[in-house]
Amino acid sequence: MRGDRVTTALIRVPGIALEEFARAGGLHPDHVRRLVALGLLEPLDRHDEDLRFPPSQLAVLGRIERLHEGLSINYAALGVVLDLLDRIAELESALRRYSRPTGVPPWTRTD
């Protein structure tokens, strides 16, 4: 029966699957789900059962774990800490952009 052939279309799904993402971060997938529930990680679609993450979230995950382990900050407080660190980075960037004229080196000798 020639007409009974089944063909499958391969579709590339964007993002990194939960299991692969968790493995890359050295965590259990349930722990990653908890970080998503706390709003610390942003999957591509929160309403999808199959959580997928943009690659940039691996850096966020690393930052979360460094703060948690290195400074003993609990996960509930990490959201505030991350927001403050991001805001500081924005302000420092704006300060660098507006505080010196174009073409002037960032450091000048004082001696």
Secondary structure, DSSP 8 states (H G I E B T S, - for coil): -GGG----------SEEHHHHHHHHT--HHHHHHHHHTTSS--S-TT-SS-EE-THHHHHHHHHHHHHHHH---HHHHHHHHHHHHHHHHHHHHHHHHHS-TT--S-----
